[in-house]
Amino acid sequence: MHPSSSSYDVVVVGGGHNGLVSAAYLARAGLSVLVLERLDRTGGAAVSVQPFAGMSARLSRYSYLVSLMPEALMADLDLDVRLASRTTASYTPWTRDGRHGGLLVERPEGEATRASFRRLTGGDEEYAAWQAFYAEVGSLAEVVAPTLMQPLPLERELRERVDPRIWDDLVTHPLGRAIESRFRDDTVRGVVATDALIGTFASLDDPSLVQNRCFLYHLIGNGTGEWRVPIGGMGAITAALARSATEAGADIVTEAGVSAIVPGPDGAEVQWHDGTRARSVTTRRVLAGVAPWVLRILLGEEEDAESKPVGSQLKVNFLLDRLPMLKSGMAAEVAFAGTLHLAEDYHQLQAAYDDASAGRLPEVLPGEVYCHSLTDSSILGDRAGSLHTLTYFGLHTPAGLFDADPDAADLAVERALDSLNAVLTEPIESCIAWDADGKPCVEAKIPQDVEKDLAMPGGHIFHGDLDWPWAANRARLDTPAQQWGVQTGHDSVLICGSGARRGGAVSGLGGHNAAQAVLAEL
């Protein structure tokens, strides 16, 4: 469709989930809203696709679980989406002295979890340390989570309400210090550490604390940190958001690649190409769902290669004829229902980081897998009951490794399969389904693919390093945009995507907070 007007109150650049959240809130408030999306569909990274010929299964191609999206936001926008809990939080196969076992963490944790820790560690001390640590993390989450849909609190306001020990562990010192002081077992340490490294290339001892911030975002969603499964796949969420926006009156135009944003004294002009000719529209406010690095280019600044974000993940989607058996003897329906950790012992994470830092693809690739279809068989279409999905997410695979070696992507997939096969009684290759063209149902995405497909610079899934979800004590909070953490150098242009403060992951927070800033200004 074409825009219904030459001027709008708000133009949203980018139709990812955050852009759609902004559009829905603002249109519901009575403002005229235009969403411009470069691709032929909305949804950004939160989409479901049928990647394999002749297979009706719809896979969550990029992002695949939901933690941070507040239930209040979903209620505000009347989203008809169900998020299901997983009965298994995580399962971590281990091998010690020739014995195969696995560390099971139930949801909610019960006696099987305690017994699993005891079999691994020989006693109850490590599980007691686990319970104590996550109880403290939970107390921090209970303080931070309610502020995510409010103007930014100051750091000191939150710190005063949190136990000093957990604040020091998660906010003041590198996370590795807390992990190493609180836990003794290498496998347990690794399970804790992985939440700090999803999409983040860092050591657990990095003085920048980027790993701490990543950990915090993974553990504060809705005050519980639970990662839930969207019934119908990730595309169900963004389809519901698009409906909410359009039903409220927002215009959504796809195949509209924005080429320039020109701020003026009373608003801005947004220029794009519709495939036939150049077009433009004027607006009082622009909300940018693109990464801040891309936004600077759209505003006319020179491309700065030095400041370009660098993504660090390998995503592999599979369709399986059946789930494989594990050497530990744990039922596949239990192990694969949650996050199954592979080669993520603490020393393995550090070794992989050291390899990648030296420009080498990690010899043993850490990662985790999850079977969406065990929780939601509807995504399999007419093959429900006869197929399963499997999602692999690999760590410590920064984009530079793939720039340097054209064969590195294939080798990365091979090493991901090696990590999985190391815990199975049979090779995963024997379980992979074949599509209608006679090809194995395997789809891999490296950071370069994410950049090419979604225009996320460097393939960075958070649009850049995450920031603390609060303001520094001396931060300037004079304007609504500053108060909501969505400001740029131009009054008429705000950030609404993952690059906004508190914007990372599939949360909708960037979109919500930018919309609130606009409503406070207009």
ZAMARGU-4260 file (C-alpha; in steps of 0.2 Angstrom, whole numbers, plus 5000, padded with zeros to 4 digits):
<rodrens>
0) 5000/5000/5000 | 5005/5018/4999 | 5004/5031/5013 | 4987/5038/5015 | 4994/5056/5018
5) 5009/5066/5014 | 5011/5071/5033 | 5010/5061/5049 | 5012/5064/5067 | 5024/5050/5068
10) 5034/5040/5056 | 5042/5024/5062 | 5057/5018/5052 | 5057/4999/5053 | 5043/4987/5055
15) 5052/4975/5068 | 5043/4970/5084 | 5048/4987/5093 | 5042/4998/5078 | 5026/4989/5078
20) 5024/4991/5097 | 5027/5010/5095 | 5015/5011/5081 | 5001/5002/5090 | 5003/5013/5106
25) 5003/5029/5096 | 4989/5025/5085 | 4978/5019/5099 | 4982/5036/5107 | 4975/5045/5092
30) 4990/5050/5083 | 4993/5047/5064 | 5007/5034/5062 | 5016/5028/5046 | 5027/5013/5047
35) 5040/5011/5034 | 5048/4993/5032 | 5062/4989/5020 | 5057/4971/5018 | 5041/4964/5010
40) 5035/4959/5027 | 5035/4966/5045 | 5042/4957/5060 | 5061/4960/5059 | 5070/4946/5068
45) 5054/4939/5076 | 5047/4930/5061 | 5041/4912/5057 | 5046/4905/5040 | 5045/4889/5030
50) 5063/4887/5025 | 5062/4869/5018 | 5055/4864/5002 | 5039/4854/5003 | 5039/4855/5022
55) 5024/4865/5031 | 5034/4867/5047 | 5036/4886/5052 | 5052/4889/5061 | 5057/4904/5071
60) 5071/4908/5060 | 5081/4921/5071 | 5074/4925/5088 | 5065/4910/5096 | 5060/4913/5114
65) 5052/4927/5124 | 5057/4933/5141 | 5057/4952/5143 | 5041/4956/5135 | 5030/4963/5149
70) 5013/4955/5152 | 5007/4973/5155 | 5013/4978/5137 | 5004/4963/5129 | 4988/4967/5139
75) 4989/4986/5134 | 4989/4981/5115 | 4977/4967/5117 | 4989/4954/5109 | 4980/4937/5106
80) 4996/4927/5109 | 5000/4913/5122 | 5017/4911/5129 | 5019/4893/5136 | 5031/4888/5150
85) 5044/4874/5147 | 5044/4860/5160 | 5063/4859/5158 | 5073/4875/5161 | 5089/4867/5156
90) 5098/4850/5154 | 5117/4849/5153 | 5125/4832/5148 | 5142/4828/5157 | 5155/4815/5156
95) 5166/4811/5171 | 5178/4797/5174 | 5169/4787/5160 | 5152/4790/5167 | 5139/4799/5157
100) 5126/4810/5166 | 5116/4826/5165 | 5112/4841/5176 | 5093/4843/5175 | 5085/4860/5181
105) 5066/4858/5181 | 5054/4872/5180 | 5049/4874/5194 | 5064/4866/5203 | 5060/4850/5213
110) 5068/4835/5220 | 5074/4829/5203 | 5084/4845/5202 | 5092/4842/5219 | 5096/4824/5215
115) 5104/4829/5198 | 5115/4841/5207 | 5120/4828/5220 | 5124/4815/5206 | 5136/4828/5198
120) 5144/4835/5213 | 5143/4822/5226 | 5134/4832/5239 | 5121/4846/5242 | 5132/4861/5244
125) 5133/4866/5226 | 5114/4866/5224 | 5112/4876/5240 | 5124/4889/5232 | 5114/4888/5216
130) 5097/4891/5226 | 5105/4906/5236 | 5112/4914/5221 | 5097/4914/5210 | 5086/4919/5225
135) 5097/4935/5226 | 5096/4937/5207 | 5077/4935/5209 | 5076/4949/5222 | 5086/4961/5210
140) 5074/4956/5196 | 5059/4960/5207 | 5066/4977/5209 | 5071/4981/5191 | 5057/4973/5181
145) 5043/4985/5187 | 5054/5000/5181 | 5056/4994/5163 | 5040/5002/5157 | 5043/5018/5168
150) 5054/5033/5165 | 5072/5028/5169 | 5076/5027/5188 | 5093/5033/5194 | 5106/5019/5198
155) 5106/5025/5217 | 5087/5023/5218 | 5088/5005/5213 | 5104/5001/5223 | 5096/5007/5239
160) 5083/4993/5237 | 5095/4979/5233 | 5106/4968/5244 | 5123/4975/5242 | 5131/4957/5239
165) 5121/4954/5223 | 5123/4972/5217 | 5142/4970/5219 | 5141/4953/5210 | 5131/4958/5195
170) 5134/4977/5193 | 5150/4982/5201 | 5163/4968/5197 | 5165/4956/5182 | 5153/4942/5183
175) 5167/4929/5183 | 5172/4934/5201 | 5155/4930/5208 | 5154/4913/5198 | 5171/4907/5204
180) 5168/4912/5222 | 5150/4905/5223 | 5152/4889/5214 | 5165/4875/5213 | 5159/4864/5200
185) 5165/4867/5182 | 5149/4862/5174 | 5138/4872/5186 | 5149/4887/5183 | 5146/4885/5165
190) 5128/4884/5166 | 5127/4900/5176 | 5139/4909/5164 | 5130/4906/5148 | 5116/4918/5151
195) 5130/4932/5150 | 5136/4927/5133 | 5121/4925/5122 | 5124/4936/5107 | 5139/4944/5117
200) 5157/4941/5113 | 5166/4944/5130 | 5176/4935/5143 | 5167/4932/5160 | 5181/4944/5167
205) 5179/4958/5154 | 5181/4975/5164 | 5168/4983/5153 | 5155/4972/5161 | 5146/4969/5145
210) 5144/4951/5150 | 5136/4957/5167 | 5123/4967/5157 | 5119/4953/5146 | 5116/4942/5161
215) 5105/4954/5169 | 5094/4956/5154 | 5092/4937/5153 | 5087/4935/5171 | 5075/4950/5174
220) 5060/4947/5162 | 5043/4950/5171 | 5053/4948/5188 | 5056/4930/5185 | 5068/4928/5170
225) 5058/4914/5163 | 5060/4911/5144 | 5044/4906/5137 | 5038/4898/5120 | 5026/4908/5109
230) 5013/4897/5103 | 5013/4897/5084 | 5031/4903/5083 | 5039/4920/5084 | 5029/4926/5069
235) 5013/4925/5080 | 5019/4939/5091 | 5023/4951/5077 | 5008/4946/5067 | 4997/4951/5083
240) 5007/4967/5084 | 5004/4972/5066 | 4985/4969/5069 | 4985/4979/5084 | 4993/4994/5075
245) 4983/4993/5059 | 4967/4991/5068 | 4971/5006/5078 | 4973/5016/5062 | 4992/5015/5058
250) 4998/5014/5040 | 5011/5001/5037 | 5020/5001/5020 | 5032/4987/5016 | 5046/4987/5002
255) 5050/5005/5008 | 5069/5006/5010 | 5072/5023/5020 | 5087/5032/5012 | 5087/5048/5023
260) 5080/5056/5038 | 5081/5075/5037 | 5078/5084/5054 | 5070/5101/5054 | 5065/5115/5066
265) 5048/5108/5068 | 5049/5089/5064 | 5058/5080/5050 | 5057/5073/5032 | 5059/5055/5029
270) 5064/5049/5011 | 5062/5032/5004 | 5061/5022/4988 | 5046/5011/4984 | 5054/5001/4970
275) 5048/5013/4957 | 5051/5031/4962 | 5058/5041/4977 | 5045/5046/4989 | 5045/5057/5005
280) 5034/5062/5019 | 5035/5075/5033 | 5032/5071/5051 | 5033/5079/5069 | 5043/5064/5076
285) 5053/5050/5068 | 5055/5034/5078 | 5070/5024/5072 | 5068/5005/5074 | 5085/5003/5065
290) 5101/5001/5075 | 5109/5017/5081 | 5124/5014/5069 | 5112/5014/5054 | 5102/5029/5060
295) 5118/5040/5060 | 5120/5035/5041 | 5102/5039/5038 | 5105/5056/5046 | 5119/5060/5034
300) 5134/5055/5044 | 5149/5046/5036 | 5149/5027/5039 | 5161/5023/5053 | 5168/5006/5052
305) 5177/5007/5068 | 5161/5009/5078 | 5151/4996/5069 | 5144/4983/5080 | 5150/4965/5079
310) 5138/4951/5081 | 5144/4934/5088 | 5132/4920/5086 | 5129/4905/5075 | 5110/4900/5073
315) 5106/4883/5065 | 5088/4877/5062 | 5084/4859/5059 | 5070/4848/5055 | 5071/4830/5063
320) 5062/4814/5059 | 5065/4809/5077 | 5074/4816/5092 | 5090/4807/5096 | 5095/4797/5111
325) 5107/4804/5124 | 5122/4795/5132 | 5116/4800/5149 | 5100/4790/5147 | 5089/4805/5150
330) 5073/4805/5139 | 5075/4816/5124 | 5057/4823/5128 | 5064/4830/5144 | 5082/4835/5139
335) 5077/4844/5123 | 5061/4852/5130 | 5072/4866/5139 | 5089/4873/5135 | 5102/4859/5132
340) 5119/4865/5135 | 5133/4859/5124 | 5152/4861/5128 | 5147/4875/5140 | 5158/4870/5155
345) 5166/4885/5162 | 5184/4881/5156 | 5176/4877/5139 | 5168/4894/5137 | 5185/4902/5141
350) 5194/4891/5129 | 5182/4895/5115 | 5184/4914/5119 | 5203/4913/5119 | 5202/4904/5102
355) 5190/4917/5094 | 5200/4931/5102 | 5215/4924/5093 | 5206/4924/5076 | 5202/4905/5076
360) 5185/4897/5076 | 5184/4888/5093 | 5190/4870/5092 | 5176/4865/5103 | 5161/4876/5100
365) 5150/4880/5114 | 5131/4882/5111 | 5114/4876/5116 | 5099/4868/5108 | 5081/4868/5111
370) 5066/4859/5103 | 5051/4871/5100 | 5039/4857/5094 | 5040/4848/5111 | 5031/4863/5118
375) 5021/4868/5103 | 5018/4855/5089 | 5006/4867/5080 | 5022/4874/5071 | 5024/4858/5062
380) 5008/4860/5052 | 5002/4844/5044 | 5018/4835/5050 | 5014/4837/5069 | 5018/4821/5078
385) 5030/4815/5064 | 5044/4828/5064 | 5053/4839/5077 | 5061/4856/5076 | 5078/4859/5083
390) 5086/4876/5086 | 5105/4878/5089 | 5113/4894/5096 | 5132/4895/5096 | 5143/4906/5106
395) 5159/4914/5103 | 5158/4915/5084 | 5161/4934/5081 | 5158/4940/5063 | 5177/4943/5060
400) 5180/4924/5060 | 5169/4922/5044 | 5176/4937/5035 | 5193/4930/5037 | 5189/4912/5030
405) 5176/4909/5017 | 5174/4891/5023 | 5172/4895/5041 | 5153/4895/5041 | 5153/4877/5035
410) 5166/4872/5048 | 5156/4881/5062 | 5141/4870/5058 | 5152/4855/5057 | 5159/4859/5075
415) 5141/4863/5081 | 5136/4845/5075 | 5152/4838/5084 | 5147/4846/5100 | 5129/4839/5099
420) 5135/4822/5093 | 5147/4821/5108 | 5132/4818/5120 | 5122/4807/5108 | 5121/4788/5106
425) 5119/4791/5087 | 5124/4805/5075 | 5112/4819/5074 | 5114/4817/5055 | 5104/4801/5055
430) 5089/4810/5063 | 5088/4825/5051 | 5074/4825/5039 | 5075/4828/5020 | 5065/4841/5010
435) 5056/4839/4994 | 5071/4843/4984 | 5081/4829/4992 | 5091/4841/5003 | 5094/4839/5022
440) 5083/4851/5032 | 5097/4862/5040 | 5098/4881/5039 | 5113/4890/5046 | 5114/4909/5049
445) 5130/4918/5054 | 5132/4936/5058 | 5134/4941/5040 | 5118/4933/5036 | 5109/4942/5049
450) 5116/4958/5043 | 5111/4954/5025 | 5094/4948/5029 | 5089/4961/5042 | 5101/4976/5040
455) 5107/4973/5058 | 5125/4980/5057 | 5138/4967/5060 | 5124/4955/5063 | 5123/4961/5081
460) 5106/4954/5088 | 5105/4968/5101 | 5110/4982/5088 | 5125/4985/5099 | 5131/4982/5117
465) 5117/4982/5130 | 5117/4995/5143 | 5111/4995/5161 | 5092/4997/5162 | 5094/5013/5173
470) 5102/5030/5172 | 5118/5035/5179 | 5116/5046/5195 | 5122/5061/5185 | 5113/5058/5169
475) 5104/5072/5161 | 5085/5068/5161 | 5078/5085/5156 | 5067/5079/5141 | 5055/5065/5139
480) 5066/5056/5127 | 5081/5057/5140 | 5069/5051/5153 | 5064/5036/5143 | 5081/5032/5137
485) 5077/5035/5118 | 5085/5051/5114 | 5097/5055/5099 | 5106/5071/5095 | 5090/5078/5086
490) 5074/5082/5096 | 5063/5076/5082 | 5071/5059/5080 | 5070/5045/5094 | 5076/5027/5095
495) 5063/5014/5097 | 5072/4998/5093 | 5084/4986/5102 | 5097/5000/5102 | 5087/5010/5114
500) 5091/5009/5132 | 5082/4994/5139 | 5078/4989/5121 | 5087/4972/5119 | 5079/4956/5115
505) 5061/4953/5110 | 5054/4964/5123 | 5045/4978/5115 | 5052/4989/5128 | 5061/5000/5115
510) 5045/5003/5106 | 5034/5006/5122 | 5047/5018/5129 | 5049/5028/5113 | 5030/5029/5112
515) 5028/5036/5129 | 5041/5049/5126 | 5032/5055/5110 | 5015/5055/5120 | 5024/5066/5133
520) 5030/5078/5120 | 5016/5080/5108
</rodrens>
